[in-house]
């Protein structure tokens, strides 16, 4: 029996979460892209603008984390993608070295970003919230993109699962 994205979303309710573990190498940004494809499949009501904005920021972040991993040491990553009633969220944790993030609120001048330097600024401009913290386990990056009013939902299934039925 075939199903379209709307039917699948109805089955899974208004909240969606998926966690993927990656070991780099051999894993790479392609696995992140596949996880995002699952998000879109199960949330077919999200429009092209939301998809492009969220996916661009997430793939830029994942690419930077993987590219800047030091040496030939394996990098362990955990990616959690979540849709709440009001937002899309991604949390990327990695075992890499501590990062000193040059947060900005505008794109740097073209001369400043010849080969690099635009990723963090672009992510900040695309997301409603972008944060980084270092804990004993490694780096933790969080992206949040609020959903426009027509795409917001009344409740989160994840919140309902914790309560009494």
C-alpha positions, 0 to 999 in steps of 0.5 A: 500500500502506497502512502504520501508524506501527509499520511505518514505525518498523520501517523507519526503525529505533529512531532518528529525526532531522529538521532543518527550516529556518525563516525568520520571517516568513513561517514561524511556529509552524505549521511547528514543529507540522507537524514534531512531527506527523511525529515522532509519525507515525514514532514511533507507540509514544509515548503521549499523555503523552509527546506532550503533554509534549514538544509543549507545551514545544517549542511554548512555546519556539518561540512565545517565540523567534518572538514576542520576535524584535526588530523587523521583521528576519527571524529564521532558525531551525533546528529539529532533532528527534531520538529516541534510544534513551532520549530525545526531543530538540529543538534550536532555533537562531535568529539573534535577539539574545542572550537573558538567560534567567530559569531557575527550577525552579518556576512563578512566583506568579500575580501575577508572570506576569500576561501573561508569564513562565511559559513558561520555568518551564513548559518547565523543569518539563516537560523533564528538561533545558532549556538555552540557550547563545549562540554566534557564530551566535546562540541555541541552545536544547536540550530533552531529555525522557527516555523511560520504560523501556518506550519505551526501545530497545536501540540508536540507528540513527544511532550504528550508521550511523557504524560498520563493517557 
